[in-house]
Amino acid sequence: MQDESWLHDATCSTAVCSFNSNIPVIRHGTGLGHAWLEIEDILVCSVYMSPNVELGVFEETLDELSRLRNAVCKDVVICGDFNAKNVAWGAGVTDRRGLFLEELMAVLGLICLNDGELLTLVRVNGVFFVSPGLARMARCWLVLKEEETLSDHEAIYFEVGAS
């Protein structure tokens, strides 16, 4: 992987990383506005979609995420800043991007873990979707306000394990 542990998309707008060397990365890749890796039985995908990206490009990225999700029969984490507003994750309104994203996540059977009470960005919310199996095993989901990220995005800590 790039830089030993970080994998980023072509524009370096989003990245994903595995910090536990005891859990090997099985495979990894990048696409339009996203980077992903597969560890054990979990696919982890980080996404950033600029607010300046046209709606067609946004939909193309969602199609790529759908194909990626459907290519694996595993648990999934899809998180990031889609610049998509939806009341389901704490925005005051739902825009077209938010509607498209909500519909896709429903079709893929994913659950949004953040409800809008804790902001994942300084001003608004990014979104954090997981498959039902991971949602059942979620023991902790926190926005780490005190961690320096050098971004307007807050760090998110997510822990899963058998109950």
N, C-alpha and C positions, 0 to 999 in steps of 0.2 A: 504494500500500500504506500501511498505518497507520504513523505515525512515520517516514516516508521509506523505511525498510528492514525494519522488523520487522512481522510479521503474527502476531497472536495470536488464540486462540479467545475466545469471549464472556466467559469467566470470568478471562481473563488467566492461566490455569494453564499454558499451553504456548505457545511461539512458534517461528517459523522466520524465517530471515533470509538474504538474499544479500548478501555483502559486496563482491562484484566487480561494479562498475558496467559493466564491459565485457561482461558476460554478462547480457543483458536477461531479466527475468522475463516469461514468455509469458502466464501466467495464475496465479491464486492463489485460495484460498478457505479457509473454516473449516467446522468441523462440531463435533459433540458431542465435546469433549475433544481436538480436534486442529486443527492449522493446516497448510496445505500450499502449496507453490508449484512451478511448473514452470519449469525453466531448461534451455535447449537440449533435449536428449533425456532429461532426468532429472526425475522427480517426487520431491520431497523432502517428507516428512510428519513432523511432530513431534507426539507424543502424550503426554498426561498423563491417567491415570485414577485418581481418588482411591480409596483402599482402602475408603472409605465408600459408594462407588457400588454399587448392587445389581447382582447378576449379570446380570439382564435388560438393564440399561442398558449394562453392559460388552459383552454380546453384540451389542447394537444398534450400538455404536461399531465393533466388529469388522466387522459387516455393512457399515457405511459405508465402512470402509477397503477392504473387499473390492470394493465397487462402484467406488470411486475407482481402485483398482489395475486393475480390469478395463476401465475406461473409457479407459485409456491403454495404448498398445502401446510403452512406453518402459521404460528402466531406472528402478528405484525404490529409494528409501531410506525406510524406515519406522523411526523410532527414538523412544525415549521411556521413560517410567516408566509401565508398565501395572499396577503393583502386582500382578504375576503371577509366581508362583514356579515355576521349572522347573529340574531338574537340568541341562538342556541349556545353560543360561546361568549356571550356577554356584550355584544355590540348593541347599540341602540336601535339599529335598523338592519335589514337584510338586503344586500345588494345582489346583482346577478352572479358575481363570483361566489358569494356566500351560498346562494341557492344551488349553484352547480356543485360546489364542494360538499354541501350537506347531502344532496341527492346521491352523489357518487359514494360517499362514505356509508350511506344507508344500503345501497346496492351491494357494496363490498362487505357489509355486515360488521362495520367498525363502530366503535363507541367513542364518543368524545369525553375525555376525562376532565378537561377543564370546563367549569361552568360559568366562568366570567367573574367570579368573586375575587380571585387573585390574578392580577394582570401579569402577563408573561412578557409584555413590552412596556416601556415607560408610559406610553400614552394609550395603547390599545392592547388587543390580545392576539397572540398566535394561537394555533390549535394543536392539540395533542390527541390523536386517535389511536386506539388499540383494538385488537381482535377480542372477542368475548372471553376467550381462554385467559388472556393476560389481564383483562378487566377483573375477572374473578380472583386472580392471584395477586392483584395490586395491594401492596401493604402500605405504600407511601407514594405520594405525588406532591411535590413541594416546589414552589417558586423560590429560588435562593436569592433573595433581595440583597444580601450582603456580599455575594460573590462578584468580583470585578470581571466584566465580560468585554470591556472596550467597545460596547455596542449599546444601542437602545433596547436590545433584547436581554431579558433576564435568563439566568441559567435555571434549568429545570432538573430536579432530582426525581428519579422514578425507580421504584424498587418492586420487584416481584419475587414471589416465593411460595412454596407450598404452605397451605394454612394448617 
